[in-house]
Amino acid sequence: MNPCDVIMKKRLGQELNREEIHAFVRGACDGSFADYQLSAMLMAICIRGMSDRETVELTMEMADSGERLDLGEIDGPTVDKHSTGGVGDTTTLIVAPLCAACGAKVAKMSGRGLGFTGGTLDKLESIPGVRVDLSARAFIDQVNAIGLAVIGQTGELAPADKKLYALRDVTATVDSLPLVTSSILSKKIAAGCQSVVLDVKAGSGAIMPTLEKSVELAETMVRIGRGTGRRFSALVTDMDQPLGLYVGNALEVREAIEVLSGRAGGALLDVSLQLGAQMLRSCRLADSADEAMAMLRAALEDGRGLAKLADMIEAQGGERRVAYEPDRLPQAEGRIDIAAEKSGYVHAIVTSDIGYAAQALGAGREKADDVIDPAAGIIMKKRLGEFVEKGEAWCELHVGARADVAAAKKRLAGALTLSDEPMAQAKPLVYRAID
């Protein structure tokens, strides 16, 4: 099939048939579409859009471009969760153990952080000894044994997405709804779970520019996901400030442990519980949100959730006592307070700037091969609506030898907006649930 004919058809706004979509995806893998032709096709899709049928077929073709994991050997309802990316977003390390403690089989493949968003794999690898490169056999066996595993995606799963995502990143087509949807869903379908809960972020730390666009993305992904024959649902959650108080890999593991130990709560716990309730309902372990929430709270209060985290740490090569002794996690050499230049109520936080500041300290990557400092990061001292005095620390930097403190401070200089008047009302943690 001639690539130019396929590109022209989409450029004119016409629907592609299954064979044309297959040729495009195959071309990304075998080189029959040159990079410049793939880029032209991505731009045509970005401008002209795709119908639901096209997007379903694009998703399935991408899922079929490599291996597909068969989780049929797992005894019990399998469920996964995916976040569109955030800052201080440590929900996986809380909700996965809690759901496993309630009987779900959490078979999760996660990614690494890039840019201002954190990655679950980097957080796990900040725990001494923990491995995330399990084989498919070891992955399935671990989920059967303890109810959960969180590992990295293999290169054989949805390889077309890897190629197309790299081109989207340099062709200003990252936020195209059909392309975002097919990218996320193809990997989840290839990973094998029958139920997937999506956490779509909205706010200054989200990939979509407005709440309306975030809701549209969530609705699109649920609709397309169901078109593939899987059970998809979504929550649209707030990212107008870091979800947790800790930003950085070992720091976020520590906060997850504090939450599971019952020593911390707040927004991070609340969103984790709501995601967990959606997961339990999705895999039919609870009939209602109230029942699911009661199950999760019981697992939190009696320590079963924390024990599951310890089980996973041990199963993946780490010491389980880290879950009970978080001081064993890497700790930064130095700490620097960032003080407010005037007094006022915290009116706005540019969440992406918090993430980029943590990246400058070594907690994140600018390029995929950058080395992470597991101890680096930021502890937030103030949240939206709270009052800060002039000279009072509103955040604390955790720095090591590789930290670019000047770059971090430059990012943080414009991250906080203070007001003389208190906020009229708090922002909701969950804007929308799409069942």
Order of alpha helices (4+ residues) and beta strands (2+ residues): alpha-alpha-alpha-alpha-beta-alpha-beta-alpha-alpha-beta-alpha-alpha-beta-alpha-beta-beta-alpha-alpha-alpha-alpha-beta-beta-alpha-beta-beta-beta-alpha-beta-beta
